[in-house]
Protein backbone atom coordinates (compact mmCIF):
# COMPACT_ATOMS: atom_id res chain seq x y z
CA UNK A 1 0.00 0.00 0.00
CA UNK A 2 1.53 3.31 -1.08
CA UNK A 3 1.07 6.64 0.68
CA UNK A 4 -1.08 7.75 -2.27
CA UNK A 5 -3.35 4.74 -1.71
CA UNK A 6 -3.42 5.50 2.01
CA UNK A 7 -4.63 9.02 1.30
CA UNK A 8 -7.35 7.81 -1.08
CA UNK A 9 -8.93 5.63 1.61
CA UNK A 10 -8.69 8.21 4.39
CA UNK A 11 -11.84 9.86 5.77
CA UNK A 12 -12.21 13.39 4.42
CA UNK A 13 -11.73 14.99 7.85
CA UNK A 14 -8.47 13.08 8.36
CA UNK A 15 -7.29 14.22 4.92
CA UNK A 16 -7.77 17.83 6.05
CA UNK A 17 -5.66 17.15 9.14
CA UNK A 18 -2.90 15.59 7.03
CA UNK A 19 -2.93 18.47 4.55
CA UNK A 20 -2.63 20.99 7.39
CA UNK A 21 0.07 19.05 9.25
CA UNK A 22 2.06 18.06 6.17
CA UNK A 23 2.12 14.27 6.65
CA UNK A 24 0.34 11.47 8.46
CA UNK A 25 1.89 10.06 11.62
CA UNK A 26 0.80 8.29 14.82
CA UNK A 27 0.92 11.56 16.77
CA UNK A 28 -1.56 13.19 14.40
CA UNK A 29 -3.91 10.22 14.86
CA UNK A 30 -3.93 10.70 18.63
CA UNK A 31 -5.24 14.24 18.17
CA UNK A 32 -7.68 13.11 15.48
CA UNK A 33 -9.20 10.46 17.75
CA UNK A 34 -9.42 12.86 20.73
CA UNK A 35 -11.14 15.56 18.67
CA UNK A 36 -13.63 13.10 17.18
CA UNK A 37 -14.46 11.68 20.61
CA UNK A 38 -14.91 15.16 22.12
CA UNK A 39 -17.28 16.06 19.29
CA UNK A 40 -19.26 12.87 19.88
CA UNK A 41 -19.45 13.14 23.68
CA UNK A 42 -20.56 16.77 23.72
CA UNK A 43 -22.35 16.87 20.37
CA UNK A 44 -20.25 19.83 19.22
CA UNK A 45 -19.07 21.04 15.82
CA UNK A 46 -15.98 22.92 14.72
CA UNK A 47 -15.76 26.25 16.52
CA UNK A 48 -16.37 29.38 14.45
CA UNK A 49 -15.21 31.64 17.28
CA UNK A 50 -14.33 30.65 20.86
CA UNK A 51 -17.33 28.44 21.67
CA UNK A 52 -15.00 25.44 22.00
CA UNK A 53 -11.71 25.58 23.91
CA UNK A 54 -8.93 22.98 23.89
CA UNK A 55 -6.18 22.71 26.47
CA UNK A 56 -3.25 20.56 25.36
CA UNK A 57 -0.66 19.35 27.83
CA UNK A 58 1.95 18.95 25.08
CA UNK A 59 3.01 20.61 21.84
CA UNK A 60 3.05 17.45 19.72
CA UNK A 61 1.68 16.58 16.27
CA UNK A 62 -1.67 15.76 17.90
CA UNK A 63 -2.38 19.45 18.41
CA UNK A 64 -2.65 20.06 14.67
CA UNK A 65 -5.52 17.58 14.25
CA UNK A 66 -7.29 19.15 17.22
CA UNK A 67 -6.93 22.58 15.61
CA UNK A 68 -8.34 21.41 12.29
CA UNK A 69 -11.33 19.46 13.62
CA UNK A 70 -12.29 21.58 16.63
CA UNK A 71 -11.37 25.03 15.29
CA UNK A 72 -9.31 25.69 18.41
CA UNK A 73 -6.32 27.76 17.35
CA UNK A 74 -3.74 30.05 18.90
CA UNK A 75 -4.89 33.07 16.89
CA UNK A 76 -8.44 32.95 18.29
CA UNK A 77 -7.21 32.31 21.80
CA UNK A 78 -9.19 29.09 22.22
CA UNK A 79 -6.16 26.80 22.12
CA UNK A 80 -4.15 26.77 25.33
CA UNK A 81 -0.79 24.97 25.44
CA UNK A 82 0.45 23.82 28.82
CA UNK A 83 3.51 21.88 27.76
CA UNK A 84 3.89 19.28 30.49
CA UNK A 85 4.95 16.67 27.94
CA UNK A 86 1.85 14.65 28.80
CA UNK A 87 -0.39 12.94 26.26
CA UNK A 88 -3.47 14.62 27.72
CA UNK A 89 -6.06 17.06 26.38
CA UNK A 90 -9.09 18.85 27.81
CA UNK A 91 -11.90 20.04 25.56
CA UNK A 92 -14.55 22.46 26.83
CA UNK A 93 -17.85 23.51 25.27
CA UNK A 94 -19.13 26.89 26.42
CA UNK A 95 -22.64 26.24 25.09
CA UNK A 96 -22.93 22.80 26.70
CA UNK A 97 -21.16 23.85 29.91
CA UNK A 98 -19.24 20.61 29.74
CA UNK A 99 -15.61 19.57 29.70
CA UNK A 100 -13.79 16.30 29.12
CA UNK A 101 -10.18 15.41 29.76
CA UNK A 102 -8.58 12.70 27.64
CA UNK A 103 -5.35 11.08 28.87
CA UNK A 104 -3.06 8.20 28.00
CA UNK A 105 -2.26 6.02 31.01
CA UNK A 106 -0.65 3.04 29.30
CA UNK A 107 2.21 2.62 26.87
CA UNK A 108 1.40 1.95 23.23
CA UNK A 109 0.88 -1.77 22.53
CA UNK A 110 0.14 -2.97 19.01
CA UNK A 111 -3.08 -4.96 18.78
CA UNK A 112 -3.22 -5.74 15.05
CA UNK A 113 -2.87 -9.05 13.25
CA UNK A 114 0.74 -8.46 12.12
CA UNK A 115 2.08 -8.64 15.68
CA UNK A 116 5.26 -10.59 14.80
CA UNK A 117 6.06 -8.16 11.96
CA UNK A 118 5.39 -5.20 14.21
CA UNK A 119 7.69 -6.60 16.90
CA UNK A 120 10.44 -7.22 14.31
CA UNK A 121 10.20 -3.69 12.97
CA UNK A 122 9.94 -2.15 16.44
CA UNK A 123 13.04 -4.03 17.58
CA UNK A 124 14.97 -2.88 14.49
CA UNK A 125 13.84 0.70 15.12
CA UNK A 126 14.93 0.58 18.77
CA UNK A 127 18.33 -0.83 17.78
CA UNK A 128 18.82 1.85 15.11
CA UNK A 129 18.90 -0.80 12.39
CA UNK A 130 15.60 -0.03 10.64
CA UNK A 131 15.69 0.93 6.97
CA UNK A 132 13.55 3.74 5.54
CA UNK A 133 11.14 1.10 4.24
CA UNK A 134 10.99 -0.47 7.72
CA UNK A 135 10.23 2.90 9.31
CA UNK A 136 7.44 3.62 6.81
CA UNK A 137 5.90 0.19 7.37
CA UNK A 138 6.11 0.47 11.15
CA UNK A 139 4.46 3.88 11.01
CA UNK A 140 1.68 2.52 8.79
CA UNK A 141 1.02 -0.39 11.16
CA UNK A 142 0.76 2.02 14.10
CA UNK A 143 -1.54 4.38 12.20
CA UNK A 144 -3.88 1.59 11.07
CA UNK A 145 -3.98 0.21 14.59
CA UNK A 146 -4.74 3.59 16.18
CA UNK A 147 -7.49 4.32 13.65
CA UNK A 148 -9.32 1.03 14.17
CA UNK A 149 -8.84 0.36 17.88
CA UNK A 150 -11.68 1.23 20.31
CA UNK A 151 -11.10 4.70 21.74
CA UNK A 152 -11.23 3.40 25.32
CA UNK A 153 -8.16 1.26 24.63
CA UNK A 154 -6.15 4.36 23.72
CA UNK A 155 -7.39 7.13 26.03
CA UNK A 156 -9.19 7.48 29.31
CA UNK A 157 -12.05 9.97 28.90
CA UNK A 158 -13.23 11.69 32.07
CA UNK A 159 -15.84 14.40 32.44
CA UNK A 160 -14.27 17.16 34.53
CA UNK A 161 -15.71 20.29 36.18
CA UNK A 162 -16.53 23.00 33.67
CA UNK A 163 -14.16 25.84 34.55
CA UNK A 164 -14.85 28.36 31.80
CA UNK A 165 -11.67 30.04 30.49
CA UNK A 166 -11.63 33.77 29.87
CA UNK A 167 -12.17 34.92 26.32
CA UNK A 168 -9.10 36.08 24.42
CA UNK A 169 -8.23 39.61 25.59
CA UNK A 170 -8.65 42.56 23.24
CA UNK A 171 -6.72 45.77 23.84
CA UNK A 172 -5.22 48.71 21.99
CA UNK A 173 -1.58 48.83 20.88
CA UNK A 174 0.90 51.41 22.10
CA UNK A 175 4.41 52.32 21.05
CA UNK A 176 7.16 50.97 23.32
CA UNK A 177 9.04 53.88 24.88
CA UNK A 178 12.40 52.24 24.10
CA UNK A 179 12.21 50.31 20.82
CA UNK A 180 9.18 52.08 19.37
CA UNK A 181 7.45 48.88 18.29
CA UNK A 182 3.68 48.65 18.64
CA UNK A 183 2.75 46.42 21.56
CA UNK A 184 -0.52 45.27 23.13
CA UNK A 185 -1.08 47.66 26.04
CA UNK A 186 -2.03 44.87 28.44
CA UNK A 187 1.33 43.19 27.79
CA UNK A 188 3.46 46.28 28.46
CA UNK A 189 5.58 46.86 31.56
CA UNK A 190 5.66 50.16 33.42
CA UNK A 191 9.16 51.28 34.41
CA UNK A 192 9.99 53.15 37.59
CA UNK A 193 10.09 56.45 35.67
CA UNK A 194 6.57 55.81 34.31
CA UNK A 195 7.52 54.81 30.77
CA UNK A 196 5.59 51.92 29.18
CA UNK A 197 7.84 49.37 27.47
CA UNK A 198 7.51 45.96 25.85
CA UNK A 199 8.54 42.84 27.75
CA UNK A 200 11.88 42.33 25.91
CA UNK A 201 12.88 45.94 26.53
CA UNK A 202 11.87 45.69 30.20
CA UNK A 203 14.32 42.81 30.59
CA UNK A 204 17.13 44.89 29.15
CA UNK A 205 16.65 47.56 31.80
CA UNK A 206 17.25 45.18 34.73
Secondary structure as GFF3:
##gff-version 3
##sequence-region A 1 206
A	DSSP	alpha_helix	3	8	.	.	.	ID=ss1
A	DSSP	alpha_helix	12	21	.	.	.	ID=ss2
A	DSSP	alpha_helix	26	42	.	.	.	ID=ss3
A	DSSP	beta_strand	52	56	.	.	.	ID=ss4
A	DSSP	alpha_helix	62	70	.	.	.	ID=ss5
A	DSSP	three_ten_helix	74	76	.	.	.	ID=ss6
A	DSSP	beta_strand	79	81	.	.	.	ID=ss7
A	DSSP	beta_strand	88	93	.	.	.	ID=ss8
A	DSSP	beta_strand	98	103	.	.	.	ID=ss9
A	DSSP	alpha_helix	115	126	.	.	.	ID=ss10
A	DSSP	alpha_helix	132	148	.	.	.	ID=ss11
A	DSSP	three_ten_helix	151	153	.	.	.	ID=ss12
A	DSSP	beta_strand	156	159	.	.	.	ID=ss13
A	DSSP	beta_strand	173	175	.	.	.	ID=ss14
A	DSSP	beta_strand	182	184	.	.	.	ID=ss15
A	DSSP	three_ten_helix	185	187	.	.	.	ID=ss16
A	DSSP	beta_strand	189	190	.	.	.	ID=ss17
A	DSSP	beta_strand	196	197	.	.	.	ID=ss18
A	DSSP	alpha_helix	199	204	.	.	.	ID=ss19
###
